[in-house]
Amino acid sequence: MDKDELFSEAEKAAENSYSPYSKFRVGAALLCEDGEIIRGANIENRSFGLTNCAERSAIFTALSKGQNSFKALAIYCPDADYAVSPCGACRQVISEFTDQSFPIFFSGNEKKYVETTIGELFPFNALDELKER
Ligand code: THU
């Protein structure tokens, strides 16, 4: 996997952010099992709670296209001078479709990315037990 390429896709994704309220652009790039990279941006709304984060935009776009197996996710935030990690809602959604070892890279505008896994961000995922019911 080429992390730099994934990050440059996340950077391009942030250009499509619709964030007139927070003025905080976020881009995500999701690497699918077959090599396709799907971009997502944060899309806000004047009813603030309807905002969709970049990470969920990417995952929902991928799933809607029939992609359901993922290898890595990169998140880039040009408006922060610190590395921006996924929110709780996104962690939950990512964990629905990935193993605990799924790699996540995130950065702010300095592009010094933090490398982690969904298991570290969202441990004790009981999805397999739920699916067995
Ligand atoms: N946001 C994301 O898209 N992803 C994150 O990981 C953090 C937050 C968005 C939501 C909102 O549009 C803006 O950033 C400010 O919170």
Backbone and ligand atoms as CSV (ligand in chain L), in Angstrom:
chain,resi,resn,atom,element,x,y,z
A,1,MET,N,N,0.842,-1.207,0.000
A,1,MET,CA,C,0.000,0.000,0.000
A,1,MET,C,C,0.876,1.257,0.000
A,2,ASP,N,N,0.518,2.211,-0.832
A,2,ASP,CA,C,1.294,3.457,-0.918
A,2,ASP,C,C,0.604,4.537,-0.061
A,3,LYS,N,N,1.153,4.747,1.148
A,3,LYS,CA,C,0.520,5.700,2.086
A,3,LYS,C,C,0.516,7.116,1.532
A,4,ASP,N,N,1.595,7.475,0.843
A,4,ASP,CA,C,1.670,8.840,0.305
A,4,ASP,C,C,0.572,9.069,-0.734
A,5,GLU,N,N,0.329,8.038,-1.545
A,5,GLU,CA,C,-0.734,8.165,-2.546
A,5,GLU,C,C,-2.098,8.294,-1.858
A,6,LEU,N,N,-2.282,7.488,-0.809
A,6,LEU,CA,C,-3.563,7.533,-0.086
A,6,LEU,C,C,-3.760,8.923,0.533
A,7,PHE,N,N,-2.668,9.469,1.064
A,7,PHE,CA,C,-2.763,10.811,1.656
A,7,PHE,C,C,-3.020,11.880,0.604
A,8,SER,N,N,-2.421,11.713,-0.557
A,8,SER,CA,C,-2.664,12.743,-1.573
A,8,SER,C,C,-4.113,12.674,-2.060
A,9,GLU,N,N,-4.703,11.474,-2.037
A,9,GLU,CA,C,-6.138,11.347,-2.364
A,9,GLU,C,C,-6.994,12.022,-1.279
A,10,ALA,N,N,-6.585,11.863,-0.012
A,10,ALA,CA,C,-7.324,12.504,1.090
A,10,ALA,C,C,-7.235,14.035,0.973
A,11,GLU,N,N,-6.081,14.493,0.522
A,11,GLU,CA,C,-5.869,15.932,0.328
A,11,GLU,C,C,-6.809,16.463,-0.762
A,12,LYS,N,N,-6.909,15.704,-1.847
A,12,LYS,CA,C,-7.824,16.108,-2.936
A,12,LYS,C,C,-9.266,16.062,-2.451
A,13,ALA,N,N,-9.581,15.052,-1.628
A,13,ALA,CA,C,-10.950,14.909,-1.115
A,13,ALA,C,C,-11.359,16.142,-0.307
A,14,ALA,N,N,-10.413,16.678,0.468
A,14,ALA,CA,C,-10.722,17.842,1.315
A,14,ALA,C,C,-11.131,19.057,0.484
A,15,GLU,N,N,-10.699,19.094,-0.773
A,15,GLU,CA,C,-11.073,20.221,-1.646
A,15,GLU,C,C,-12.578,20.241,-1.914
A,16,ASN,N,N,-13.230,19.081,-1.753
A,16,ASN,CA,C,-14.676,19.007,-1.993
A,16,ASN,C,C,-15.493,19.157,-0.717
A,17,SER,N,N,-14.825,19.501,0.378
A,17,SER,CA,C,-15.542,19.705,1.635
A,17,SER,C,C,-16.580,20.815,1.483
A,18,TYR,N,N,-17.753,20.590,2.069
A,18,TYR,CA,C,-18.770,21.653,2.168
A,18,TYR,C,C,-18.859,21.995,3.654
A,19,SER,N,N,-18.118,23.016,4.065
A,19,SER,CA,C,-18.025,23.320,5.494
A,19,SER,C,C,-18.081,24.825,5.765
A,20,PRO,N,N,-19.175,25.493,5.285
A,20,PRO,CA,C,-19.281,26.940,5.470
A,20,PRO,C,C,-19.487,27.342,6.924
A,21,TYR,N,N,-19.924,26.404,7.778
A,21,TYR,CA,C,-20.245,26.741,9.172
A,21,TYR,C,C,-19.010,26.611,10.056
A,22,SER,N,N,-18.333,25.477,9.968
A,22,SER,CA,C,-17.133,25.281,10.806
A,22,SER,C,C,-15.874,25.831,10.141
A,23,LYS,N,N,-15.921,25.958,8.809
A,23,LYS,CA,C,-14.717,26.321,8.043
A,23,LYS,C,C,-13.561,25.376,8.381
A,24,PHE,N,N,-13.893,24.128,8.539
A,24,PHE,CA,C,-12.940,23.085,8.928
A,24,PHE,C,C,-13.083,21.969,7.898
A,25,ARG,N,N,-12.187,22.003,6.893
A,25,ARG,CA,C,-12.289,21.015,5.808
A,25,ARG,C,C,-11.618,19.705,6.220
A,26,VAL,N,N,-12.253,18.615,5.849
A,26,VAL,CA,C,-11.670,17.296,6.127
A,26,VAL,C,C,-11.823,16.428,4.875
A,27,GLY,N,N,-10.771,15.689,4.564
A,27,GLY,CA,C,-10.817,14.756,3.436
A,27,GLY,C,C,-10.427,13.370,3.901
A,28,ALA,N,N,-11.067,12.360,3.335
A,28,ALA,CA,C,-10.738,10.973,3.663
A,28,ALA,C,C,-10.521,10.204,2.372
A,29,ALA,N,N,-9.634,9.226,2.432
A,29,ALA,CA,C,-9.416,8.338,1.289
A,29,ALA,C,C,-9.408,6.908,1.798
A,30,LEU,N,N,-10.272,6.108,1.213
A,30,LEU,CA,C,-10.477,4.730,1.661
A,30,LEU,C,C,-9.949,3.785,0.591
A,31,LEU,N,N,-8.955,2.978,0.980
A,31,LEU,CA,C,-8.389,2.005,0.042
A,31,LEU,C,C,-9.197,0.714,0.113
A,32,CYS,N,N,-9.760,0.328,-1.025
A,32,CYS,CA,C,-10.583,-0.891,-1.081
A,32,CYS,C,C,-9.702,-2.090,-1.432
A,33,GLU,N,N,-10.219,-3.261,-1.119
A,33,GLU,CA,C,-9.479,-4.518,-1.339
A,33,GLU,C,C,-8.946,-4.641,-2.769
A,34,ASP,N,N,-9.732,-4.196,-3.751
A,34,ASP,CA,C,-9.312,-4.346,-5.160
A,34,ASP,C,C,-8.411,-3.198,-5.625
A,35,GLY,N,N,-8.023,-2.305,-4.715
A,35,GLY,CA,C,-7.092,-1.232,-5.080
A,35,GLY,C,C,-7.756,0.103,-5.367
A,36,GLU,N,N,-9.079,0.079,-5.539
A,36,GLU,CA,C,-9.762,1.358,-5.784
A,36,GLU,C,C,-9.674,2.247,-4.541
A,37,ILE,N,N,-9.480,3.546,-4.758
A,37,ILE,CA,C,-9.458,4.496,-3.640
A,37,ILE,C,C,-10.692,5.378,-3.747
A,38,ILE,N,N,-11.486,5.394,-2.682
A,38,ILE,CA,C,-12.724,6.179,-2.670
A,38,ILE,C,C,-12.525,7.389,-1.754
A,39,ARG,N,N,-12.850,8.552,-2.283
A,39,ARG,CA,C,-12.694,9.790,-1.503
A,39,ARG,C,C,-13.980,10.146,-0.768
A,40,GLY,N,N,-13.832,10.849,0.344
A,40,GLY,CA,C,-14.997,11.384,1.060
A,40,GLY,C,C,-14.635,12.730,1.657
A,41,ALA,N,N,-15.611,13.637,1.720
A,41,ALA,CA,C,-15.401,14.951,2.334
A,41,ALA,C,C,-16.489,15.190,3.372
A,42,ASN,N,N,-16.214,16.101,4.301
A,42,ASN,CA,C,-17.279,16.439,5.258
A,42,ASN,C,C,-18.294,17.357,4.589
A,43,ILE,N,N,-19.562,17.054,4.832
A,43,ILE,CA,C,-20.670,17.794,4.222
A,43,ILE,C,C,-21.551,18.303,5.360
A,44,GLU,N,N,-21.543,19.616,5.544
A,44,GLU,CA,C,-22.300,20.194,6.668
A,44,GLU,C,C,-23.708,20.606,6.241
A,45,ASN,N,N,-24.472,21.038,7.232
A,45,ASN,CA,C,-25.837,21.485,6.982
A,45,ASN,C,C,-26.177,22.596,7.959
A,46,ARG,N,N,-27.087,23.473,7.563
A,46,ARG,CA,C,-27.471,24.559,8.478
A,46,ARG,C,C,-28.168,24.010,9.718
A,47,SER,N,N,-28.731,22.807,9.618
A,47,SER,CA,C,-29.151,22.069,10.808
A,47,SER,C,C,-27.935,21.226,11.202
A,48,PHE,N,N,-27.123,21.776,12.104
A,48,PHE,CA,C,-25.755,21.277,12.298
A,48,PHE,C,C,-25.638,19.760,12.492
A,49,GLY,N,N,-26.617,19.194,13.193
A,49,GLY,CA,C,-26.538,17.764,13.528
A,49,GLY,C,C,-26.609,16.850,12.319
A,50,LEU,N,N,-26.965,17.393,11.176
A,50,LEU,CA,C,-27.070,16.568,9.964
A,50,LEU,C,C,-25.739,16.437,9.239
A,51,THR,N,N,-24.720,17.065,9.770
A,51,THR,CA,C,-23.386,17.003,9.151
A,51,THR,C,C,-22.897,15.579,9.013
A,52,ASN,N,N,-22.303,15.312,7.868
A,52,ASN,CA,C,-21.666,14.010,7.652
A,52,ASN,C,C,-20.149,14.197,7.589
A,53,CYS,N,N,-19.432,13.452,8.382
A,53,CYS,CA,C,-17.967,13.561,8.384
A,53,CYS,C,C,-17.368,12.941,7.125
A,54,ALA,N,N,-16.134,13.329,6.847
A,54,ALA,CA,C,-15.432,12.834,5.663
A,54,ALA,C,C,-15.317,11.302,5.669
A,55,GLU,N,N,-15.030,10.753,6.831
A,55,GLU,CA,C,-14.822,9.302,6.929
A,55,GLU,C,C,-16.096,8.551,6.561
A,56,ARG,N,N,-17.226,9.009,7.112
A,56,ARG,CA,C,-18.487,8.319,6.791
A,56,ARG,C,C,-18.887,8.560,5.336
A,57,SER,N,N,-18.603,9.744,4.814
A,57,SER,CA,C,-18.883,9.982,3.389
A,57,SER,C,C,-18.145,8.953,2.536
A,58,ALA,N,N,-16.881,8.707,2.864
A,58,ALA,CA,C,-16.092,7.754,2.072
A,58,ALA,C,C,-16.646,6.336,2.209
A,59,ILE,N,N,-16.935,5.940,3.426
A,59,ILE,CA,C,-17.427,4.561,3.639
A,59,ILE,C,C,-18.779,4.358,2.962
A,60,PHE,N,N,-19.681,5.333,3.114
A,60,PHE,CA,C,-21.021,5.164,2.533
A,60,PHE,C,C,-20.959,5.183,1.006
A,61,THR,N,N,-20.076,6.015,0.464
A,61,THR,CA,C,-19.909,6.042,-0.989
A,61,THR,C,C,-19.399,4.694,-1.481
A,62,ALA,N,N,-18.388,4.172,-0.781
A,62,ALA,CA,C,-17.798,2.886,-1.178
A,62,ALA,C,C,-18.845,1.774,-1.128
A,63,LEU,N,N,-19.568,1.694,-0.023
A,63,LEU,CA,C,-20.567,0.626,0.128
A,63,LEU,C,C,-21.652,0.749,-0.932
A,64,SER,N,N,-22.027,1.983,-1.243
A,64,SER,CA,C,-23.086,2.208,-2.240
A,64,SER,C,C,-22.634,1.780,-3.633
A,65,LYS,N,N,-21.308,1.753,-3.849
A,65,LYS,CA,C,-20.768,1.305,-5.133
A,65,LYS,C,C,-20.527,-0.197,-5.163
A,66,GLY,N,N,-20.804,-0.863,-4.054
A,66,GLY,CA,C,-20.605,-2.307,-4.003
A,66,GLY,C,C,-19.267,-2.726,-3.416
A,67,GLN,N,N,-18.461,-1.756,-2.972
A,67,GLN,CA,C,-17.203,-2.098,-2.302
A,67,GLN,C,C,-17.526,-2.405,-0.846
A,68,ASN,N,N,-17.055,-3.559,-0.352
A,68,ASN,CA,C,-17.356,-3.863,1.051
A,68,ASN,C,C,-16.184,-4.463,1.810
A,69,SER,N,N,-14.997,-4.391,1.217
A,69,SER,CA,C,-13.808,-4.898,1.899
A,69,SER,C,C,-12.711,-3.848,1.777
A,70,PHE,N,N,-12.167,-3.446,2.919
A,70,PHE,CA,C,-11.300,-2.264,2.933
A,70,PHE,C,C,-9.931,-2.564,3.547
A,71,LYS,N,N,-8.903,-1.854,3.030
A,71,LYS,CA,C,-7.533,-2.124,3.473
A,71,LYS,C,C,-6.943,-1.027,4.346
A,72,ALA,N,N,-7.361,0.223,4.150
A,72,ALA,CA,C,-6.797,1.315,4.970
A,72,ALA,C,C,-7.602,2.589,4.734
A,73,LEU,N,N,-7.464,3.516,5.680
A,73,LEU,CA,C,-8.149,4.807,5.584
A,73,LEU,C,C,-7.163,5.917,5.959
A,74,ALA,N,N,-7.110,6.964,5.128
A,74,ALA,CA,C,-6.294,8.140,5.454
A,74,ALA,C,C,-7.218,9.337,5.613
A,75,ILE,N,N,-6.894,10.185,6.590
A,75,ILE,CA,C,-7.712,11.375,6.876
A,75,ILE,C,C,-6.778,12.580,6.895
A,76,TYR,N,N,-7.159,13.606,6.178
A,76,TYR,CA,C,-6.311,14.800,6.089
A,76,TYR,C,C,-7.150,16.039,6.387
A,77,CYS,N,N,-6.604,16.895,7.252
A,77,CYS,CA,C,-7.344,18.084,7.652
A,77,CYS,C,C,-6.473,19.324,7.441
A,78,PRO,N,N,-6.711,20.066,6.339
A,78,PRO,CA,C,-5.859,21.213,6.026
A,78,PRO,C,C,-6.032,22.388,6.979
A,79,ASP,N,N,-7.089,22.386,7.771
A,79,ASP,CA,C,-7.375,23.542,8.632
A,79,ASP,C,C,-6.988,23.322,10.084
A,80,ALA,N,N,-6.225,22.283,10.363
A,80,ALA,CA,C,-5.794,22.030,11.746
A,80,ALA,C,C,-4.278,21.871,11.774
A,81,ASP,N,N,-3.655,22.420,12.808
A,81,ASP,CA,C,-2.204,22.229,12.932
A,81,ASP,C,C,-1.889,21.083,13.890
A,82,TYR,N,N,-2.863,20.206,14.066
A,82,TYR,CA,C,-2.686,18.980,14.854
A,82,TYR,C,C,-3.360,17.854,14.071
A,83,ALA,N,N,-3.005,16.627,14.397
A,83,ALA,CA,C,-3.597,15.481,13.688
A,83,ALA,C,C,-5.031,15.269,14.174
A,84,VAL,N,N,-5.961,15.202,13.229
A,84,VAL,CA,C,-7.393,15.107,13.566
A,84,VAL,C,C,-7.854,13.657,13.452
A,85,SER,N,N,-8.266,13.087,14.570
A,85,SER,CA,C,-8.688,11.677,14.556
A,85,SER,C,C,-10.194,11.589,14.334
A,86,PRO,N,N,-10.669,10.432,13.876
A,86,PRO,CA,C,-12.104,10.274,13.602
A,86,PRO,C,C,-12.966,10.462,14.847
A,87,CYS,N,N,-14.138,11.026,14.678
A,87,CYS,CA,C,-15.065,11.211,15.805
A,87,CYS,C,C,-15.632,9.860,16.229
A,88,GLY,N,N,-16.321,9.854,17.337
A,88,GLY,CA,C,-16.877,8.610,17.869
A,88,GLY,C,C,-17.848,7.936,16.924
A,89,ALA,N,N,-18.696,8.738,16.275
A,89,ALA,CA,C,-19.680,8.157,15.346
A,89,ALA,C,C,-18.966,7.459,14.193
A,90,CYS,N,N,-17.925,8.101,13.677
A,90,CYS,CA,C,-17.179,7.500,12.562
A,90,CYS,C,C,-16.450,6.238,13.004
A,91,ARG,N,N,-15.904,6.253,14.212
A,91,ARG,CA,C,-15.225,5.046,14.718
A,91,ARG,C,C,-16.196,3.871,14.737
A,92,GLN,N,N,-17.402,4.135,15.200
A,92,GLN,CA,C,-18.419,3.081,15.264
A,92,GLN,C,C,-18.735,2.561,13.865
A,93,VAL,N,N,-18.913,3.476,12.910
A,93,VAL,CA,C,-19.273,3.080,11.539
A,93,VAL,C,C,-18.109,2.329,10.879
A,94,ILE,N,N,-16.889,2.839,11.045
A,94,ILE,CA,C,-15.721,2.152,10.465
A,94,ILE,C,C,-15.647,0.726,11.015
A,95,SER,N,N,-15.883,0.592,12.318
A,95,SER,CA,C,-15.737,-0.724,12.958
A,95,SER,C,C,-16.781,-1.729,12.466
A,96,GLU,N,N,-17.868,-1.229,11.921
A,96,GLU,CA,C,-18.920,-2.120,11.404
A,96,GLU,C,C,-18.426,-2.912,10.189
A,97,PHE,N,N,-17.481,-2.311,9.444
A,97,PHE,CA,C,-17.093,-2.888,8.156
A,97,PHE,C,C,-15.629,-3.297,8.087
A,98,THR,N,N,-14.930,-3.310,9.230
A,98,THR,CA,C,-13.500,-3.629,9.221
A,98,THR,C,C,-13.150,-4.527,10.411
A,99,ASP,N,N,-11.980,-5.180,10.289
A,99,ASP,CA,C,-11.435,-5.927,11.429
A,99,ASP,C,C,-10.754,-4.949,12.381
A,100,GLN,N,N,-10.480,-5.444,13.596
A,100,GLN,CA,C,-9.830,-4.578,14.587
A,100,GLN,C,C,-8.434,-4.131,14.145
A,101,SER,N,N,-7.808,-4.881,13.252
A,101,SER,CA,C,-6.444,-4.526,12.798
A,101,SER,C,C,-6.449,-3.503,11.651
A,102,PHE,N,N,-7.616,-3.046,11.237
A,102,PHE,CA,C,-7.732,-2.119,10.091
A,102,PHE,C,C,-6.910,-0.843,10.339
A,103,PRO,N,N,-5.968,-0.517,9.419
A,103,PRO,CA,C,-5.088,0.641,9.634
A,103,PRO,C,C,-5.761,1.985,9.306
A,104,ILE,N,N,-5.533,2.947,10.191
A,104,ILE,CA,C,-6.042,4.310,9.991
A,104,ILE,C,C,-4.882,5.282,10.165
A,105,PHE,N,N,-4.720,6.199,9.222
A,105,PHE,CA,C,-3.679,7.229,9.284
A,105,PHE,C,C,-4.375,8.575,9.300
A,106,PHE,N,N,-3.971,9.464,10.202
A,106,PHE,CA,C,-4.606,10.786,10.183
A,106,PHE,C,C,-3.598,11.886,10.461
A,107,SER,N,N,-3.871,13.041,9.857
A,107,SER,CA,C,-2.933,14.159,10.035
A,107,SER,C,C,-3.661,15.495,9.958
A,108,GLY,N,N,-2.963,16.527,10.415
A,108,GLY,CA,C,-3.400,17.897,10.178
A,108,GLY,C,C,-2.609,18.434,9.002
A,109,ASN,N,N,-2.503,19.747,8.913
A,109,ASN,CA,C,-1.871,20.321,7.718
A,109,ASN,C,C,-0.358,20.101,7.647
A,110,GLU,N,N,0.237,19.682,8.757
A,110,GLU,CA,C,1.686,19.442,8.714
A,110,GLU,C,C,2.042,18.108,8.079
A,111,LYS,N,N,1.009,17.316,7.836
A,111,LYS,CA,C,1.172,16.011,7.178
A,111,LYS,C,C,2.099,15.061,7.946
A,112,LYS,N,N,2.168,15.255,9.267
A,112,LYS,CA,C,2.879,14.261,10.079
A,112,LYS,C,C,1.807,13.324,10.573
A,113,TYR,N,N,1.660,12.198,9.900
A,113,TYR,CA,C,0.482,11.430,10.252
A,113,TYR,C,C,0.678,10.467,11.410
A,114,VAL,N,N,-0.409,10.286,12.132
A,114,VAL,CA,C,-0.477,9.304,13.210
A,114,VAL,C,C,-0.979,8.012,12.579
A,115,GLU,N,N,-0.350,6.921,12.955
A,115,GLU,CA,C,-0.718,5.627,12.385
A,115,GLU,C,C,-1.315,4.781,13.490
A,116,THR,N,N,-2.539,4.315,13.311
A,116,THR,CA,C,-3.170,3.514,14.357
A,116,THR,C,C,-4.075,2.467,13.711
A,117,THR,N,N,-4.911,1.835,14.522
A,117,THR,CA,C,-5.867,0.858,13.986
A,117,THR,C,C,-7.247,1.171,14.567
A,118,ILE,N,N,-8.260,0.651,13.909
A,118,ILE,CA,C,-9.613,0.863,14.447
A,118,ILE,C,C,-9.723,0.172,15.818
A,119,GLY,N,N,-8.978,-0.907,16.018
A,119,GLY,CA,C,-9.020,-1.602,17.311
A,119,GLY,C,C,-8.530,-0.728,18.459
A,120,GLU,N,N,-7.553,0.133,18.154
A,120,GLU,CA,C,-7.060,1.049,19.193
A,120,GLU,C,C,-8.054,2.174,19.434
A,121,LEU,N,N,-8.693,2.626,18.365
A,121,LEU,CA,C,-9.629,3.755,18.486
A,121,LEU,C,C,-10.998,3.318,18.998
A,122,PHE,N,N,-11.339,2.054,18.728
A,122,PHE,CA,C,-12.687,1.568,19.076
A,122,PHE,C,C,-12.584,0.100,19.504
A,123,PRO,N,N,-12.064,-0.129,20.712
A,123,PRO,CA,C,-11.857,-1.512,21.165
A,123,PRO,C,C,-13.152,-2.190,21.611
A,124,PHE,N,N,-13.055,-3.476,21.865
A,124,PHE,CA,C,-14.197,-4.268,22.372
A,124,PHE,C,C,-15.386,-4.215,21.412
A,125,ASN,N,N,-15.080,-4.390,20.147
A,125,ASN,CA,C,-16.135,-4.419,19.127
A,125,ASN,C,C,-16.816,-5.791,19.155
A,126,ALA,N,N,-18.074,-5.822,19.507
A,126,ALA,CA,C,-18.773,-7.097,19.654
A,126,ALA,C,C,-19.551,-7.479,18.406
A,127,LEU,N,N,-19.090,-7.002,17.252
A,127,LEU,CA,C,-19.843,-7.202,16.012
A,127,LEU,C,C,-20.037,-8.675,15.668
A,128,ASP,N,N,-18.963,-9.469,15.787
A,128,ASP,CA,C,-19.072,-10.878,15.407
A,128,ASP,C,C,-20.125,-11.586,16.257
A,129,GLU,N,N,-20.114,-11.288,17.564
A,129,GLU,CA,C,-21.108,-11.898,18.455
A,129,GLU,C,C,-22.517,-11.486,18.032
A,130,LEU,N,N,-22.694,-10.237,17.669
A,130,LEU,CA,C,-24.011,-9.750,17.259
A,130,LEU,C,C,-24.494,-10.464,16.002
A,131,LYS,N,N,-23.556,-10.637,15.044
A,131,LYS,CA,C,-23.927,-11.251,13.765
A,131,LYS,C,C,-24.322,-12.712,13.909
A,132,GLU,N,N,-23.813,-13.365,14.973
A,132,GLU,CA,C,-24.127,-14.783,15.181
A,132,GLU,C,C,-25.545,-14.989,15.699
A,133,ARG,N,N,-26.173,-13.948,16.174
A,133,ARG,CA,C,-27.506,-14.105,16.780
A,133,ARG,C,C,-28.583,-14.372,15.740
L,1,THU,N1,N,-15.082,16.280,10.862
L,1,THU,C1,C,-14.804,15.275,9.977
L,1,THU,O1,O,-15.277,15.281,8.843
L,1,THU,N2,N,-13.999,14.275,10.394
L,1,THU,C2,C,-13.335,14.236,11.574
L,1,THU,O2,O,-12.594,13.304,11.838
L,1,THU,C3,C,-13.518,15.336,12.534
L,1,THU,C4,C,-14.610,16.290,12.219
L,1,THU,C5,C,-15.882,17.419,10.391
L,1,THU,C6,C,-17.269,17.520,10.911
L,1,THU,C7,C,-17.528,19.006,10.761
L,1,THU,O3,O,-17.948,19.282,9.435
L,1,THU,C8,C,-16.179,19.667,10.961
L,1,THU,O4,O,-15.225,18.621,10.767
L,1,THU,C9,C,-15.989,20.308,12.311
L,1,THU,O5,O,-16.200,19.417,13.332
